[in-house]
C-alpha cells in the first residue's frame, strides 16, 4: 500500500515537472509526456481503488 502511494505521488510529480518544463520552454512534447503520464497514473489509481472496493464487496 505504501509503495503504491509513493508510486502515484512520484508519477504525479513527474507529470507536474513535465508541465512546468512545457511552460518554461514552450516545446509541445513536454506537454504530451505530461498528459500521457497523468492519464496512466489516473488509470492505475482507479484500477487500484476498484480492486479495493471489490475486496470489500466480496
N, CA, C and O of each residue as an XYZ file, in Angstrom:
232
protein
N       0.822     -1.181      0.000
C       0.000      0.000      0.000
C       0.875      1.258      0.000
O       0.639      2.191     -0.768
N       1.878      1.269      0.864
C       2.772      2.424      0.931
C       3.545      2.599     -0.377
O       3.753      3.721     -0.839
N       3.962      1.497     -0.959
C       4.683      1.547     -2.232
C       3.806      2.148     -3.321
O       4.268      2.967     -4.115
N       2.545      1.743     -3.359
C       1.632      2.265     -4.371
C       1.418      3.768     -4.176
O       1.369      4.515     -5.153
N       1.291      4.212     -2.931
C       1.110      5.641     -2.675
C       2.322      6.438     -3.158
O       2.173      7.491     -3.777
N       3.514      5.933     -2.872
C       4.726      6.617     -3.321
C       4.820      6.634     -4.842
O       5.235      7.631     -5.433
N       4.433      5.530     -5.473
C       4.476      5.454     -6.929
C       3.532      6.483     -7.551
O       3.907      7.178     -8.495
N       2.315      6.582     -7.027
C       1.358      7.570     -7.533
C       1.889      8.986     -7.313
O       1.807      9.829     -8.206
N       2.431      9.244     -6.129
C       2.977     10.565     -5.834
C       4.103     10.933     -6.799
O       4.138     12.046     -7.324
N       5.017     10.000     -7.029
C       6.149     10.280     -7.914
C       5.707     10.468     -9.364
O       6.265     11.299    -10.081
N       4.704      9.698     -9.796
C       4.201      9.875    -11.161
C       3.501     11.223    -11.327
O       3.658     11.882    -12.355
N       2.731     11.634    -10.320
C       2.100     12.950    -10.386
C       3.143     14.058    -10.361
O       2.993     15.074    -11.040
N       4.186     13.865     -9.587
C       5.281     14.831     -9.553
C       5.972     14.911    -10.916
O       6.311     16.000    -11.378
N       6.179     13.765    -11.554
C       6.810     13.753    -12.874
C       5.933     14.470    -13.899
O       6.444     15.198    -14.750
N       4.620     14.268    -13.823
C       3.713     14.970    -14.734
C       3.787     16.474    -14.483
O       3.788     17.261    -15.430
N       3.850     16.876    -13.223
C       3.966     18.292    -12.896
C       5.254     18.896    -13.423
O       5.258     20.025    -13.914
N       6.346     18.152    -13.324
C       7.629     18.626    -13.852
C       7.546     18.767    -15.373
O       8.071     19.726    -15.938
N       6.898     17.829    -16.023
C       6.741     17.929    -17.485
C       5.932     19.166    -17.864
O       6.286     19.871    -18.808
N       4.841     19.435    -17.131
C       4.038     20.618    -17.438
C       4.808     21.904    -17.147
O       4.699     22.871    -17.901
N       5.583     21.927    -16.067
C       6.386     23.108    -15.753
C       7.455     23.341    -16.822
O       7.727     24.479    -17.205
N       8.054     22.254    -17.296
C       9.059     22.367    -18.355
C       8.413     22.866    -19.640
O       9.007     23.657    -20.373
N       7.193     22.401    -19.911
C       6.471     22.892    -21.088
C       6.216     24.391    -20.978
O       6.387     25.133    -21.946
N       5.801     24.833    -19.780
C       5.557     26.269    -19.601
C       6.841     27.076    -19.753
O       6.821     28.197    -20.261
N       7.956     26.501    -19.311
C       9.229     27.211    -19.397
C       9.807     27.259    -20.791
O      10.381     28.270    -21.195
N       9.659     26.161    -21.536
C      10.298     26.090    -22.849
C       9.328     26.300    -24.007
O       9.718     26.789    -25.067
N       8.070     25.932    -23.805
C       7.083     26.045    -24.884
C       7.142     24.902    -25.878
O       6.459     24.936    -26.901
N       7.952     23.884    -25.593
C       8.045     22.747    -26.508
C       6.899     21.767    -26.228
O       6.743     21.295    -25.102
N       6.108     21.468    -27.247
C       4.885     20.685    -27.025
C       5.109     19.231    -26.611
O       4.188     18.612    -26.078
N       6.292     18.664    -26.835
C       6.462     17.258    -26.466
C       6.494     17.090    -24.951
O       6.189     16.001    -24.464
N       6.849     18.121    -24.188
C       6.784     18.031    -22.720
C       5.330     17.987    -22.247
O       4.996     17.268    -21.305
N       4.476     18.759    -22.907
C       3.044     18.740    -22.577
C       2.460     17.376    -22.888
O       1.672     16.841    -22.107
N       2.841     16.813    -24.022
C       2.340     15.495    -24.421
C       2.764     14.432    -23.410
O       1.948     13.599    -23.014
N       4.032     14.450    -22.986
C       4.509     13.484    -21.990
C       3.788     13.663    -20.667
O       3.450     12.686    -20.000
N       3.551     14.920    -20.284
C       2.826     15.183    -19.045
C       1.419     14.616    -19.077
O       0.952     14.040    -18.095
N       0.746     14.780    -20.203
C      -0.609     14.238    -20.335
C      -0.603     12.711    -20.339
O      -1.491     12.091    -19.753
N       0.374     12.106    -20.983
C       0.464     10.645    -21.004
C       0.711     10.099    -19.600
O       0.062      9.141    -19.181
N       1.644     10.705    -18.880
C       1.934     10.255    -17.509
C       0.706     10.436    -16.627
O       0.365      9.544    -15.849
N       0.036     11.584    -16.741
C      -1.149     11.857    -15.932
C      -2.269     10.870    -16.246
O      -2.936     10.378    -15.336
N      -2.476     10.578    -17.528
C      -3.537      9.650    -17.926
C      -3.302      8.264    -17.329
O      -4.214      7.682    -16.742
N      -2.106      7.739    -17.471
C      -1.831      6.393    -16.967
C      -1.786      6.343    -15.449
O      -2.083      5.305    -14.858
N      -1.421      7.440    -14.811
C      -1.470      7.494    -13.351
C      -2.905      7.415    -12.866
O      -3.205      6.687    -11.919
N      -3.794      8.161    -13.509
C      -5.204      8.118    -13.127
C      -5.822      6.753    -13.397
O      -6.616      6.268    -12.590
N      -5.480      6.134    -14.498
C      -5.994      4.798    -14.816
C      -5.520      3.786    -13.779
O      -6.300      2.950    -13.324
N      -4.244      3.859    -13.407
C      -3.705      2.941    -12.403
C      -4.361      3.173    -11.043
O      -4.679      2.217    -10.336
N      -4.564      4.428    -10.678
C      -5.212      4.743     -9.399
C      -6.641      4.254     -9.355
O      -7.070      3.687     -8.349
N      -7.385      4.461    -10.423
C      -8.769      3.981    -10.471
C      -8.822      2.454    -10.424
O      -9.693      1.882     -9.769
N      -7.898      1.801    -11.111
C      -7.845      0.339    -11.057
C      -7.525     -0.161     -9.661
O      -8.103     -1.148     -9.208
N      -6.617      0.506     -8.979
C      -6.256      0.122     -7.615
C      -7.452      0.250     -6.681
O      -7.728     -0.653     -5.892
N      -8.159      1.369     -6.771
C      -9.313      1.553     -5.897
C     -10.467      0.626     -6.268
O     -11.252      0.246     -5.400
N     -10.579      0.260     -7.536
C     -11.598     -0.717     -7.928
C     -11.311     -2.071     -7.283
O     -12.236     -2.753     -6.841
N     -10.051     -2.460     -7.226
C      -9.678     -3.716     -6.569
C      -9.985     -3.649     -5.077
O     -10.482     -4.622     -4.511
N      -9.699     -2.525     -4.431
C     -10.009     -2.376     -3.009
C     -11.509     -2.466     -2.751
O     -11.934     -3.094     -1.781
N     -12.301     -1.853     -3.600
C     -13.760     -1.904     -3.443
C     -14.263     -3.325     -3.652
O     -15.117     -3.797     -2.901
N     -13.742     -4.011     -4.664
C     -14.161     -5.389     -4.909
C     -13.789     -6.313     -3.750
O     -14.532     -7.244     -3.444
N     -12.658     -6.070     -3.107
C     -12.283     -6.868     -1.939
C     -13.290     -6.686     -0.820
O     -13.630     -7.649     -0.131
N     -13.764     -5.484     -0.631
C     -14.741     -5.223      0.434
C     -16.100     -5.851      0.107
O     -16.774     -6.376      0.994
N     -16.492     -5.796     -1.154
C     -17.790     -6.329     -1.558
C     -17.791     -7.848     -1.483
O     -18.752     -8.451     -1.004
N     -16.728     -8.459     -1.951
C     -16.678     -9.922     -1.964
C     -16.061    -10.375     -0.695
O     -15.911    -11.577     -0.476
